Amino acid sequence: MSVAPVMRAAHPLITEDAATQGKGNSQIELTTEYGREDRDNELLTASVTQAVLSYGVRDNLDLILGVPYLRLTSTSADRQSIASGGGDVGVDLKWRFFEQGDLGIAVKPGITIPTGDRNKELGSARVRSGIYLVTSYTPDPWGWHLHVGYLNYNNVEGDRRSLWHLSTAGWYVLAKRYKFVVDIGADASPEREADSYYAFAIAGLIVSVTDKFDIDIGYRRALTELGLANTLLAGLAVRW
């Protein structure tokens, strides 16, 4: 069992938005995801806990660092295997190069550094790179985001190297501090013998406890056979 590359967006969404922190401002997100599925008389579970720090280098440019911790478990009638540890660290830049009224467009290049243990399927053993184009339209009280990306899935397993990502998300603000979010998208599968893509749908809620502190919950459902069928999501974000 392997874990797909982790992308960094406003949890519980996978789709990125074009917003940036602003020069000198910071945000830290602490998130956790737990997925499980019964497959061929085997119970597969995966949990990903991640800390993501974003810093506003300029008003329209963020530097983002993501540090994940993974725990993968496979349980059958006669055996259980567990692998846990740090995953590959991600470093990204997000540059919002266009903004007019409620419309914003950003580009987000990034790399993952192979800090995870490949023998435990926690890392790639090679540097990977990707680039994503993000469009956001956010007239109050709702917003819409489109996320298109390319990933150079550098690997030693003989998997596909050129992968695509496409997703779109929307949110609606309820009673000022409650934001209902939905997300749907697909990623090309790195496995050559598998279906051509993995598709997902997400529904969740972001609660702004204060202007500087958010908490969120969500649920992700796989729409194809790839990936774990059911994943619970939770997180918090603090800005300063």
Helices and strands as residue ranges (DSSP letters): E 26-38, E 43-58, E 61-75, E 80-86, E 89-100, E 103-113, G 118-120, E 128-137, E 142-152, E 162-174, E 178-188, E 197-210, E 213-222, E 230-239
